[in-house]
């Protein structure tokens, strides 16, 4: 089924077409969101929200980009919303600890990606922790390109930025990560 | 693209080489449909249950309450100011004489 046919059927509310779309994209969307959020439960929740949004707003999809790009864009925006809400919650927890009790999965815990080899898990967890402290845009660009392995063209259309801007974000992210990892090394010594 | 010298970043990036894609639960679609149905049934209440509306309603309620309380105090004060203590006492204990003529 090509994009055009799929969009047409989705607009008619065809459930098998929606199921096909979900089954085709769910793991890729989940993987992208997991790499951004570093939390499997939040990632699953965000993946569900992404498909709900796709279902509800397919009529307003202008087809200026590929369907997959549009889906990823929704997923990335939803993941960003989650990160922002998480940061607000953390600030409120610091300000009003009696009103906002600390959650089990706090940001202090390390994220161990399920798809990473056991011998690399610790190192990867340090890298993910350092990525979390990057500015939002750098974090997104670096994750999509260096962690998710997306090509620049796709990443640019998802982030709605030109190639130079994304390259610059990735480059700055690498420099910032270098500093953060150096600091981490110093604390180990 | 300008080349940057970031050996530590590159070293740590090697740890994610060959990383497998994360996968959702097998019942993902069933859960998704359940969530969509739940959302649809809650849609009618979504408007009223938004925090901004809840807090707004609470503030309005408190404002009306405060206004009514201040009005009550004003009435009591004016009653006390305009009538004599003896009349106040009679009014308070419902001892006023009702004339049938």
Contacts between the chains, C-beta under 8 A, distances in Angstrom:
chain1	res1	chain2	res2	distance
A	19	B	29	6.1
A	22	B	28	7.2
A	22	B	29	5.5
A	22	B	32	6.4
A	23	B	29	6.9
A	26	B	24	5.1
A	26	B	28	5.5
A	26	B	29	7.8
A	27	B	21	5.9
A	27	B	22	7.3
A	27	B	23	5.1
A	27	B	24	6.1
A	28	B	21	7.2
A	30	B	22	5.5
A	30	B	23	6.9
A	30	B	24	4.7
A	31	B	21	4.4
A	31	B	22	4.5
A	31	B	23	7.7
A	34	B	22	4.4
A	35	B	22	7.8
A	40	B	22	7.4
A	43	B	22	7.1
A	44	B	24	6.1
A	44	B	25	6.9
A	44	B	28	7.6
A	47	B	24	6.3
A	47	B	28	7.6
A	48	B	28	7.8
A	48	B	31	6.8
A	48	B	32	5.0
A	48	B	35	5.4
A	51	B	32	5.8
A	52	B	32	7.3
A	52	B	35	6.8
A	52	B	36	5.7
A	52	B	39	6.8
A	55	B	36	7.1
A	113	B	16	7.5
A	113	B	19	6.5
A	113	B	22	7.2
A	114	B	20	7.8
A	114	B	22	6.0
A	115	B	19	4.8
A	115	B	20	3.3
A	115	B	21	6.1
A	115	B	22	5.8
A	116	B	15	7.1
A	116	B	16	6.2
A	116	B	19	5.2
A	116	B	20	7.8
A	117	B	18	6.6
A	120	B	15	4.0
A	120	B	16	7.1
A	123	B	12	5.8
A	123	B	15	3.8
A	124	B	12	7.6
A	124	B	15	4.5
A	124	B	16	5.3
A	124	B	19	7.8
A	126	B	12	6.6
A	127	B	12	4.2
A	127	B	13	7.0
A	127	B	15	6.4
A	127	B	16	7.0
A	130	B	12	7.8
A	146	B	13	6.2
A	147	B	16	6.3
A	147	B	19	7.9
A	167	B	1	4.7
A	171	B	1	6.7
A	171	B	2	6.2
A	171	B	4	5.5
A	174	B	4	5.6
A	174	B	6	4.5
A	174	B	9	4.9
A	175	B	4	5.5
A	175	B	6	6.2
A	177	B	6	6.9
A	177	B	8	7.7
A	177	B	9	4.4
A	177	B	12	7.6
A	178	B	4	7.9
A	178	B	6	4.1
A	178	B	7	7.7
A	178	B	8	5.3
A	178	B	9	4.9
A	181	B	8	4.3
A	181	B	9	6.4
A	181	B	12	6.1
A	182	B	8	6.2
A	185	B	8	7.3
